[in-house]
């Protein structure tokens, strides 16, 4: 019987090869974590970084392999990547100790991208009715969607409005159960209309509400306008009217421009109550992309957040986000 074995000079080469391959497996996660931590995403990375929560889960695989293989230096690098991404992602799944004021007037708001007017009007009206929604924001809002919502009875539930309905993807609208003033819409640099209004709850301070819809970073050529649209969203003013931005921001909390916007005096409602990882968009058409969180309710820090829920709506690839808020009394 002949016994064969790997020649001694080959075994070290194989060990080196395995070590290099494992290091190459860890490196993307480490680079991802560093870029995310410092907000350095640029070019094609902007779209990719919407999937950061998935990357945070993936880095655990090379970490486990490195530990099993006893490659301690590589395991340390993988652990660093996992820790950095956990710091960036996990807080969204944990309720904040500070949810804002708990005393005041309850107010429920809802946002839904109606996908070029294809969303089921009856389903939207049912959500408004079932959840006692006082303010509704719509994006990709078309005349056809407006007619459908009216026929489904939305005008009876929310009789006040500020509408910028446009054929295609650029329209938006606001409906309110409460009286509104200072209505209108702005045209963003990226070409989307953003309806706005001042909403007056009874016995409470007036609220400035915008149906936010920055341009999507669909290509590297659009990134300048995407960043400009997010930078141009209204900032809060501690002595002025409290602001609420609700809509499809075409950004997740892993994009630096939307984090910069929030740092100007807002809180993300879903993040605040530990539901910030619930996906609101995707998959899109025949592109089997993992779902991500593009739709947000951003509220002035003078406004409290009680709860957030996400609901699917037939006819659109976005989901409705419903936030229960507490607004300061007059």
N, C-alpha and C positions, 0 to 999 in steps of 0.2 A: 504494500500500500504506500502511495506517495502522498506526503503531507505538504501542501503548499501554503505559503503565507505571503503577506505583503512585504516586499523588500524594505529593509530598515530605512533606506534613504528616501522612500516614497511616503512613508507614514508622516514625517514632519511636514512635507509639502501639502499633504491632505489636510492636516490640522491648520496650517496657515490659510489654506483656501477656505475652509469652513469658517475660520475666524473673520476673514475678510468679508465673506458673504453675509455673515451675521452683522458685522459692523455696517455694511451697506444697507441692511434691512432696518437698522436702528436710525441711521443718519437722517432719512426723510422726516421721521417723526420729531427728531430733535430740532431740525431746521424749521419745521412747521411751528413748533412751540415757540421758538425764539421770534420768528416773524410775527406770529399772532400776539405775543406779549408786548412787542414794541410797535405794533400797528404798521408794519413795513410792507403789507401786501400791495403789490403793484402789478399792472399788466394782467396777464391771464390768471394770476394768483387770486385776483379779486373774486372771480366766480368760484374758484376752487375753495376759497376759505369760507364760503357759506356752509361747507360740509365739515367744519372743524369738530363738531360733536362726534362725528363718525371717526375722525382721525384720533380723537381722544380715547375712543374705545379700541381702535386698532393698535395703538402703541403698546398695549398690554401684551400682545402676542409676542413680539420680539423680546420684550422684557422677560416673559416666562421662558422662552427658548434660551435666552442668555443665562438665566439662573440655573436651568436644568443642565446646561452645558458647562456651568461653572466658569463662565467668562465674566469675571467680576467687574472689570473695567467697562466692558460693553454693557453689562447689566446696570452699572451705575449711570451711564449715559441714557439708557432706556428709562431708568427710574426718574431721572431728571426731566426727560421729555414728558413722561406720564404725569409727574407732579405739576409741571408748568401748565399743561393742558387742563388738568383737573382744576387748578386755580382759576383758569379762564372760563371753564364750562360748568362745573358742578354747582356754583352758587345759584344758577338759574333754576335748579331743581330744589332749592331750599328756601323756605319763606324768610323774608327779611324781618328782623326784629322791629324795624321802623317801617310801617306801612302808611305813614302819614296820619293826619288827623282822623280820629274815629267819631268825633262829634260834628254834626252838621246835617245837611240834607242829602238823603240817598238819591243817587242819579245813576241810571244804567245807560251805557253807550255801546254801540255796535258798529263794526266796520266789515265790509265785504267787497272784494274785487269781483265784479260781476262778469268778467271775461268777455269783453266786447258785447255786453248786453245779452249773453246767453244764459245767465243764471236764472233759475226758476223763480219767478216773482212770488208765486204762492208760498214757496218755502221760506223766502225772506220775510214776507208778511207774517207767517206763522211764528217765526222766531221773534219778531218784534212784539207780537201779541203775547206769546207765551212767557217772555222774559221781561215784559213791561219796559221795553226799550224807550227811552226818551229822546235820544239823539242817534241818528243813523248816518253813517258816512259810506259813500259808494265810490268806487273807482272803475275805470273803463266803462263809464256810465253813458249809455246811448239813448236817443229818443225812443227807440223800441223798448228798452228796459223801463224807461219812465212810463210809457203807456201801459206796459204790462203790470207794473206796480200799482198804478192808479186803478186799473181794472180789478186787481186783487184786493183793493181796499186800503192801501197804505195811506192815502190822503185823509181817510177818516181817523186813522190812528195817530198820524203825524202830519197835522195840517199846515205847518209852517215849513218853509224850505228856502234853500239857496242852491240853484241848479245851474250846472254848466254841462249840459248833455251835448255830446258831440259824437257823430258817427266815427267809429274806429276805437282806438285804445286810449285816447287822450282826455276823455270827459270825466267829470266827477260831480258829486252832488252831496248835499246835506239835507236831511229831513229832521224835523223836530216836533215834539209834542208841546213844547214851550215856545212862547213868543220869541221871535228873532229880530235883530236889527243889524245894520251895517253889513248887509249881505253883498256878495260879489264873488269874483274868482280872479286868481292870478295865473299868468302864463309862465311856467318855469322855463329855464334856459333849455331844458331837454325837450320842451314842447308839450308837456302835460298841463291840463287845466286843474287847478286846485280850488274847489269851492270853499268859501269861508263864511262865517256868520258869528254874531254875538248872540248867545243864548241867555235868556233871563229866567232862571228858576224862581218860583215864588218864595219870597223870604230869604233868598240867598244872593250872593254876589253874582254879577254877570260873568259869563264865561266866553272867552274867545275860542272858537272851535274851527279847526281846519281839516278838510279831507285831504290828507297828505298822499302824494303819489310822485315821488322823485323818479327820474328816468332810470330804467333798468341798466345795469352794466353788461349789456348783452354782447358787447364787443369792445376791444381795446380802444377803438375810436370813440366810444361813448363814455369812457371813464371820466373825462374832464367834465362833461355835463352832469353825470351822476354825482360826482363830488360837489359840483357847484349847486345842484338842486338841494342836496342835503345841507350844505352850508347856508343856503338861503332860507331854510325853514325858520319860522319866527322863534326867536329866543324868548325865554321868560323874563319877566320884570317883577322883582319882588314888591314893587310899589304900584304896579299896574294891574290890569285885568288878568286873572289867572288863565293860563292857556292849556288847551287840550289838542294834541295832534293825533289823529286816528286815521289809519289807512294802510296802504301797501307801500312800504318804504323801499322795496326791492333791495333790502339789506337785512342781514342778521346782526346779532350783537357781537359777532366776530369780525365785523367791518369797522375799522377805526372811525370813518366819518359819522356813522350813526352813534357811536359811543361818544364822540365829541359833542354831538347835538344833545344827547342826554345829559352830559356834564354841565350844560348851560342852565340847569335848574329843573330838569324833568326827572321823572322816574318811569321806568317801563313797567306797566301794570302786571303783565304776566310774570316777569322776572321777580317782581316784588312779592308775589304770593307763591312762588316756587313752581310756576307752570311755564317757565320760559323756554323749556325744551320741547314743548308741544308743537309739532310742525303745523304750518298753516298753508303751505304751498307744495304742490307736486303729488305724483309725477305729472309731467307736462307732455300732453299729446302722446306720441309714440316713443318719447325719450324716457327710458326707465331710470330716472334719476331718483336718488333717495330724497324724501320730503324734507324741507327746511322751513325755518321760521322767518318769513318775510313781512308779515303783517303785525302791526304793533299798535298799542294804545299808550301814548306818552302823555303823562299828566304833570302839570305844575306841582311842585313839592308841597304847595299849600292845599292840595287835594289828596284825600286818602283813598286807598284801594282796599276794597273788601274781598273781592273774588274775581276770577276770570274763568271763562269757559270758551271752548272752541268747538264749532259745529260744522259738519259738512253740509254743502248746499248743492243740489243737483244742477248740472249745467256749467259749473265753473271749477277750475283747478285750484282755486283758493278756498279757504275755509273762513267762516265768519268768526270773528273774535268779539266776545261780549264781556264787557268789564263793568262790574258794580263798584261805583265810586261814592265817596262822601265829599260834598263840596261845602265850603265855608258859608255860614249864614251871613246875611247882610249886617 
